[in-house]
């Protein structure tokens, strides 16, 4: 399954983040024009990262993917709500995707944070805990894909408090 996070300001749509879930791995990365930045959790539990755009390096070992339990934050990133400043982020050209999260950046006055979680299937209690550590009152969106194994959740947060003050 291929999932992408697309940001729009009402006129422009930019590809921000992608996630691929297969029976052998969960892989996520930033959408960049010239650099391949991604993290992969392999079927054997090895987690690789090339966030510096170099050859992937083994970061740590977790349980094999088929034995995955609980939750694991695979990545965390942020991006500006001023899409014109994202020069190295490709435009979304309406290609076919298995799933898409679309965020309207106009709801966020500043940057947007994004955390990507893997969650053990059928663990609704773990799913309900996402975002609990974020400051209350901020714009928060949680998008979960329960057809994946493991479940995939994107937590988006940022913006301003409801009284228009900036944290």
C-alpha positions in Angstrom: 0.0 0.0 0.0 1.3 3.4 -1.0 0.2 6.4 1.1 1.2 10.1 0.6 0.7 13.2 2.6 -0.2 16.1 0.3 -0.3 19.7 1.5 -2.4 22.4 -0.1 -2.8 26.1 0.3 -5.9 26.3 -1.9 -3.9 26.8 -5.1 -0.8 24.6 -4.9 -0.5 20.9 -3.8 2.8 19.6 -2.7 3.9 16.0 -1.9 5.4 16.0 1.6 5.7 12.4 2.8 5.3 8.9 1.5 4.7 5.6 3.2 4.9 2.1 1.6 3.6 -0.9 3.5 4.3 -4.4 2.2 4.4 -7.8 3.8 8.2 -7.4 4.0 8.7 -3.8 5.2 7.3 -0.5 6.3 9.2 2.4 4.6 8.6 6.1 4.8 10.4 9.1 3.4 10.3 12.7 2.5 9.2 13.7 -1.0 12.2 15.6 -2.3 13.2 16.4 -5.9 16.9 15.4 -5.7 17.4 13.5 -2.4 16.1 10.2 -1.3 15.5 10.5 2.5 13.8 7.5 4.0 13.6 5.0 7.0 12.8 1.3 6.5 11.6 -1.3 9.1 12.5 -4.6 7.5 10.7 -7.9 7.9 13.6 -9.2 10.1 13.4 -6.2 12.5 16.4 -4.3 11.1 15.7 -0.6 10.8 17.7 1.4 8.3 17.8 5.1 7.8 19.4 7.4 5.2 18.2 10.8 6.5 21.4 12.4 5.3 20.8 11.3 1.8 23.6 8.8 1.9 23.7 5.0 1.7 21.2 3.6 4.2 22.7 2.7 7.6 21.4 0.2 10.1 20.1 2.2 13.1 18.8 -0.5 15.4 17.0 -3.9 15.6 13.4 -4.4 16.7 11.3 -7.5 16.7 10.6 -9.1 13.3 7.7 -7.3 11.5 5.4 -10.3 11.9 6.0 -10.2 15.7 5.5 -6.4 16.0 3.6 -5.4 19.1 2.5 -2.0 20.6 3.5 1.1 18.8 6.6 2.5 17.2 7.3 6.0 15.9 9.0 5.4 12.6 9.6 9.0 11.8 9.0 12.6 12.7 9.3 15.7 10.5 8.0 19.2 10.0 7.3 21.6 7.2 6.3 25.2 6.8 2.8 26.2 6.0 4.2 28.6 3.4 4.3 26.1 0.5 6.0 28.6 -1.8 9.2 28.1 0.4 9.2 24.3 -0.3 11.3 24.6 -3.5 12.7 21.0 -3.3 9.3 19.4 -2.6 7.6 18.2 -5.7 4.2 19.3 -6.8 1.4 16.7 -6.6 0.3 15.8 -10.1 -2.8 13.8 -9.2 -1.2 10.4 -9.8 -3.0 7.4 -8.6 -2.3 6.5 -4.9 -3.7 3.7 -2.7 -4.4 6.4 0.0 -3.8 10.0 0.6 -3.9 12.4 3.5 -4.5 16.0 2.3 -3.9 18.8 4.8 -5.0 22.4 4.2 -2.1 24.4 5.5 -4.3 27.5 5.8 -5.5 26.0 9.1 -2.0 26.2 10.4 -0.5 29.6 11.0 3.1 28.4 11.3 4.8 25.1 10.7 3.2 21.7 10.8 4.7 18.7 12.6 4.1 15.2 11.4 4.7 12.0 13.3 4.4 8.6 11.7 3.5 5.6 13.8 3.3 1.9 13.3 0.6 0.3 15.6 -0.1 -3.3 16.3 -3.3 -4.4 14.6 -6.5 -4.4 16.6 -4.9 -2.4 19.4 -7.5 0.3 19.7 -6.2 1.3 23.1 -2.8 2.2 21.6 -4.5 4.0 18.7 -6.4 6.1 21.2 -3.2 7.3 22.9 -1.8 9.0 19.8 -1.3 12.7 20.2 -1.9 12.6 24.0 1.5 14.2 24.7 0.9 17.2 22.4 -0.2 20.5 23.9 -3.9 20.9 24.1 -5.6 23.5 22.0 -3.4 23.1 19.0 -4.8 22.0 15.6 -4.3 18.2 15.6 -5.3 15.7 13.0 -4.8 11.9 13.3 -5.2 9.8 10.1 -5.1 6.0 10.5 -4.9 3.3 8.0 -6.4 0.2 9.5 -6.1 -1.9 6.4 -2.3 -2.1 6.8 -0.4 -4.6 8.8 0.8 -3.0 11.1 -1.7 -0.1 11.2 -0.2 3.2 10.1 -1.1 6.5 11.7 0.0 10.0 10.7 -0.4 12.6 13.5 -0.3 16.2 12.2 0.0 19.1 14.7 0.8 22.7 15.0 -0.7 26.1 14.3 -2.2 28.4 16.8 -4.3 28.0 19.9 -8.0 28.6 19.5 -7.7 32.1 21.0 -5.2 32.9 18.1 -2.1 33.0 20.3 1.0 31.2 18.9 2.7 28.7 21.2 
